[in-house]
Amino acid sequence: MDRRATFKSTWLAFALIAPQLILVFIFFYWPAAQSLFWALTLEAPFGGATQFVGLQNFETVFSDKLYWNSVRVSILFALSSTTLTMVMALLLASFVDRQLAGYRVYRFVYFWPYAIAAPAVGLAFRFIFAPDAGFVSSINKVFPNLWNPALDGLDAFILIVIANSWKMIAYSFIFFLAGLQAIPRTITEAAAMDGAGVLRRLWDLQLPLLAPTFFFLLVINITESFVDSFGIVDIITGGGPARATDLMVFKIYSDGFKGLDYSMAAAQSIVLMVLVVSLTFVQFRYVEKRVHYA
Amino acid sequence: MIERTPVLNFFTHLAMLVGIILAALPIYIVFVASSHDFQTVNIVPMPLTPGYSLVENYTKVWTKSDFGTKFVNSFIVATGVTIGKIAIAAITAFSIVFFNYRLKMLFFWLIFVTLMLPLEVRIVPTYAVAANALSPIQGVLNGLFNAPALLLGLIGIEGLPQVALKLPEWNLLNSYTGLILPLVATATGTFLFRQFFLTVPAELVEASKMDGAGPIRFFWDVLLPLSKTNMAALATIMFVYAWNQYLWPLLVTTRPEMTTATMQLQKLVPGPLFGQPPVWNEAMAGTLIVMLPPLLVVIFMQGYFVRGLISADK
């Protein structure tokens, strides 16, 4: 990072970096430390004596069936929506990468969903998949009560997976496409000269070369589905029915702000933080590796 | 590209058309639903051609939800966050790349590591900070002042006076500052600017110095004009990000005149829960109103947007 040509004034350098450092301290590090403090203590949300209780809050959290339910739901949600998202995005990207007539139009439209706010996606899908209005409910005319996300936990879960994937596909699509287009044309042409057809080239050449992008997106998608799914769950299901869609982020929110149990919410935040941090670490390791390849 | 594959091309087109339908149909359905009257929108399945109540639904939901105020708020917040992020990312990266001082790697990492702490995982304590933004500073000062007393207490010397410093409270709840400031710090933006600044040739710095330009002059007259594309890219992703914020505004605002457009979606959910009729037509009109501004940004700035995304995340 050292450059030959730099400016001297150190006080100016500090003055320029200070605003961001202050913001980061106030809104990132202090709250993170505060979480840890709350997780290790018990106190009434509005005043009262604070008592150090060690790992007791974590023990309470880990012995709570409802917590393990939210962990299970979150992991299932992360796995299914990541799989659906990445498969669809990869398919669409490899189609668009063939650059047939009109591929720009396709590329253009595939990208739209990324711009839409999670709660807006949620409300739209809530209508389209509503049990008593919209479209999917027509299936109930043939098979009564087959689809009802308001009452059936599995239906509700499927619905939030579909809504989340629909939103996330666009992002993965852009990265897959960029990855495919970064593959040098000479390699593809050489393979074609050796008699490899379109599908063979895709399977044996493009997909292996896409491995770094694939891994990057895998981590991003899993992290995002742990963290960024609040809007969709809040609008479509509110965690229900019977906690079938009670994702970890949603549970932290409802315990902390609805139940006003800061210690419990903080302990859960710490667990989620550890999870996200380790996922990000995995990603950094991989980014480092990538640099060596490049 | 190289060979003729008519059959495969046909299937590729077919699959891409299915893709278009999957991507665009939900948006189209929202539009169609927002154009029907109450009876038609509740027919199962709903007709797929637009109805005649478009204007009526939109005027109704616009006034009922007071979207006028909410749009103003959303625009203030989205613009504030965007400008704030760009400004702070630019000066931070400038300090890291164009100055030489000992702590800069540490500072860079302190900022970069915040990537791992998205708002959602520290939501409860961040809310507490927003209730009094000076509390972290108060905490640190108290810690510093009381450190001697605490240390002496450890080795058995008791009785030193403890200081309990009390800074004035700075409540950010229900204010634009509270909606904007906690979202302004940006590891992604700083990283993007840093990567770009590193490509600026050293000769340019030397030449500016020789012409007598100081650091601020160089930053303003040379570096910023060069970063225009970068800033546009960052501005598009950050505007969409800020407009679509949902959880944070939900927490920091309680007064209706401070709420944002995206938050309003929660109140538009029709359901028997609150004894309302299923006014899906109005709900969908509201949904379309809220999703439109970021969608337009992405449609018109697509090139910048993609560029911003890809260079920011890798």
Contacts between the chains, C-beta under 8 A, distances in Angstrom:
chain1	res1	chain2	res2	distance
A	1	B	96	7.6
A	1	B	97	7.4
A	1	B	104	7.7
A	1	B	105	7.1
A	1	B	108	7.9
A	1	B	198	7.6
A	2	B	100	7.0
A	3	B	97	7.0
A	3	B	98	7.4
A	3	B	198	7.9
A	3	B	202	5.7
A	3	B	205	7.7
A	4	B	202	5.2
A	5	B	202	4.1
A	5	B	203	7.7
A	5	B	205	3.7
A	5	B	206	5.1
A	5	B	209	7.4
A	6	B	98	5.7
A	6	B	99	5.7
A	6	B	100	4.6
A	6	B	205	7.5
A	7	B	98	5.7
A	7	B	99	5.5
A	7	B	205	8.0
A	7	B	214	7.6
A	7	B	215	4.1
A	7	B	218	7.6
A	9	B	99	7.4
A	9	B	215	6.3
A	10	B	99	7.0
A	10	B	101	5.1
A	12	B	95	7.9
A	12	B	99	7.3
A	12	B	215	5.9
A	12	B	216	7.6
A	13	B	95	4.7
A	13	B	99	3.6
A	13	B	101	5.5
A	13	B	104	7.5
A	14	B	95	7.7
A	14	B	101	7.6
A	16	B	91	4.4
A	16	B	92	6.8
A	16	B	94	5.9
A	16	B	95	3.8
A	16	B	99	7.9
A	17	B	91	7.5
A	17	B	92	5.4
A	17	B	95	4.1
A	17	B	96	6.9
A	17	B	104	7.7
A	17	B	107	5.5
A	19	B	88	5.8
A	19	B	91	7.1
A	19	B	92	7.8
A	20	B	88	5.0
A	20	B	89	7.8
A	20	B	91	7.7
A	20	B	92	4.5
A	20	B	111	5.9
A	20	B	185	5.9
A	20	B	190	7.0
A	21	B	107	6.3
A	21	B	110	6.7
A	21	B	111	7.2
A	23	B	88	7.3
A	23	B	181	7.2
A	23	B	184	6.0
A	23	B	185	4.1
A	24	B	110	6.4
A	24	B	111	5.7
A	24	B	114	5.6
A	24	B	185	5.0
A	25	B	136	6.5
A	26	B	129	6.2
A	26	B	133	6.3
A	26	B	136	4.9
A	26	B	137	7.5
A	27	B	126	6.0
A	27	B	129	6.3
A	27	B	181	7.5
A	27	B	182	4.6
A	27	B	185	6.3
A	28	B	114	4.6
A	28	B	117	5.3
A	28	B	122	7.2
A	28	B	185	6.7
A	29	B	110	7.9
A	30	B	125	7.6
A	30	B	129	6.2
A	30	B	135	7.9
A	30	B	136	3.7
A	30	B	139	7.2
A	31	B	122	4.4
A	31	B	125	3.7
A	31	B	126	4.4
A	31	B	128	7.4
A	31	B	129	5.6
A	32	B	117	5.9
A	32	B	122	5.5
A	32	B	125	7.4
A	34	B	125	3.8
A	34	B	128	6.6
A	34	B	129	7.6
A	35	B	122	6.0
A	35	B	124	7.1
A	35	B	125	5.0
A	38	B	124	7.6
A	38	B	125	6.9
A	88	B	22	7.9
A	91	B	15	7.0
A	91	B	19	7.9
A	92	B	15	8.0
A	92	B	16	7.3
A	92	B	19	5.0
A	95	B	12	5.1
A	95	B	15	5.5
A	95	B	16	5.1
A	95	B	19	7.2
A	96	B	16	6.9
A	98	B	1	7.0
A	98	B	9	7.8
A	98	B	12	5.8
A	99	B	1	6.5
A	100	B	9	5.8
A	100	B	12	5.9
A	100	B	13	6.5
A	100	B	16	7.9
A	103	B	16	7.6
A	105	B	20	7.9
A	106	B	16	4.7
A	106	B	19	6.6
A	106	B	20	6.2
A	108	B	299	7.9
A	108	B	302	6.8
A	109	B	20	5.2
A	109	B	23	5.3
A	109	B	24	5.6
A	110	B	19	6.2
A	110	B	20	7.6
A	110	B	23	5.3
A	111	B	298	6.8
A	111	B	302	6.7
A	111	B	306	7.5
A	112	B	23	6.2
A	112	B	24	7.2
A	112	B	27	6.9
A	112	B	295	6.3
A	112	B	298	6.7
A	112	B	299	7.4
A	113	B	23	6.0
A	113	B	26	7.9
A	114	B	240	7.9
A	114	B	298	6.9
A	115	B	240	5.5
A	115	B	291	7.5
A	115	B	294	4.4
A	115	B	295	4.7
A	115	B	297	6.9
A	115	B	298	3.9
A	115	B	299	7.9
A	116	B	27	7.9
A	116	B	244	7.6
A	116	B	291	4.6
A	116	B	294	7.0
A	116	B	295	6.5
A	117	B	243	7.1
A	117	B	244	3.7
A	117	B	246	6.4
A	117	B	262	5.0
A	117	B	265	7.5
A	117	B	290	6.5
A	117	B	291	6.5
A	117	B	294	7.1
A	118	B	244	6.9
A	118	B	246	6.4
A	119	B	246	5.0
A	119	B	262	6.1
A	119	B	265	4.4
A	119	B	266	6.8
A	120	B	244	8.0
A	120	B	262	7.3
A	120	B	265	6.0
A	120	B	287	5.2
A	120	B	290	5.2
A	120	B	291	4.5
A	121	B	26	7.9
A	122	B	265	7.5
A	123	B	265	5.3
A	123	B	268	6.5
A	123	B	269	6.4
A	123	B	283	6.3
A	123	B	284	7.8
A	123	B	286	7.9
A	123	B	287	4.8
A	124	B	26	5.3
A	124	B	27	7.6
A	124	B	29	7.3
A	124	B	30	4.9
A	124	B	284	7.3
A	124	B	287	5.5
A	125	B	26	6.8
A	126	B	269	6.9
A	127	B	29	7.6
A	127	B	30	7.5
A	127	B	33	6.3
A	127	B	280	5.3
A	127	B	283	6.7
A	127	B	284	6.1
A	128	B	26	6.2
A	128	B	29	5.6
A	130	B	278	7.9
A	130	B	280	7.6
A	132	B	42	7.8
A	132	B	44	7.3
A	132	B	278	7.3
A	133	B	41	7.0
A	133	B	42	5.1
A	133	B	44	6.3
A	133	B	46	7.2
A	133	B	278	5.9
A	133	B	280	5.6
A	134	B	29	7.8
A	134	B	33	7.9
A	134	B	44	7.2
A	134	B	45	7.3
A	134	B	46	6.3
A	134	B	280	7.5
A	135	B	29	7.2
A	135	B	44	7.7
A	135	B	45	4.8
A	135	B	46	6.6
A	137	B	44	4.9
A	137	B	45	7.5
A	138	B	44	5.5
A	138	B	45	4.5
A	140	B	44	7.9
A	141	B	44	7.1
A	166	B	22	7.5
A	166	B	23	7.9
A	166	B	26	6.8
A	169	B	23	7.7
A	170	B	23	7.6
A	171	B	309	7.4
A	174	B	306	5.8
A	174	B	309	6.2
A	174	B	310	6.9
A	175	B	310	6.9
A	175	B	313	7.8
A	178	B	306	7.9
A	178	B	310	5.4
A	188	B	1	7.8
A	188	B	2	7.7
A	189	B	2	6.3
A	192	B	2	4.3
A	192	B	3	6.5
A	197	B	3	7.3
A	197	B	5	7.4
A	198	B	3	7.6
A	198	B	5	5.7
A	198	B	8	5.7
A	199	B	8	7.5
A	216	B	313	7.9
A	216	B	314	7.4
A	220	B	313	7.4
A	227	B	118	5.0
A	227	B	120	4.7
A	227	B	121	6.6
A	228	B	118	7.7
A	228	B	120	7.1
A	230	B	120	6.2
A	230	B	246	7.0
A	230	B	247	5.1
A	231	B	246	4.4
A	231	B	247	7.1
A	234	B	246	7.6
A	234	B	266	6.8
A	235	B	265	6.2
A	235	B	266	6.5
A	235	B	269	6.2
A	249	B	120	5.1
A	249	B	121	7.7
A	252	B	121	8.0
A	252	B	123	6.7
A	252	B	124	7.0
A	253	B	123	6.6
A	253	B	247	7.3
A	256	B	123	7.1
A	256	B	124	4.1
A	257	B	124	7.5
A	257	B	127	7.7
A	257	B	251	6.9
A	262	B	124	6.0
A	265	B	124	4.8
A	266	B	124	6.2
A	266	B	125	7.0
A	269	B	121	5.6
A	269	B	122	6.3
A	269	B	123	7.3
A	269	B	124	6.3
A	269	B	125	7.7
A	272	B	120	8.0
A	272	B	121	4.8
A	273	B	116	7.9
A	273	B	117	6.8
A	273	B	121	4.8
A	273	B	122	7.2
A	276	B	116	6.0
A	276	B	117	7.7
A	276	B	118	6.9
A	276	B	121	5.8
A	277	B	116	4.7
A	277	B	117	8.0
A	280	B	115	6.5
A	280	B	116	4.5
A	287	B	314	7.8
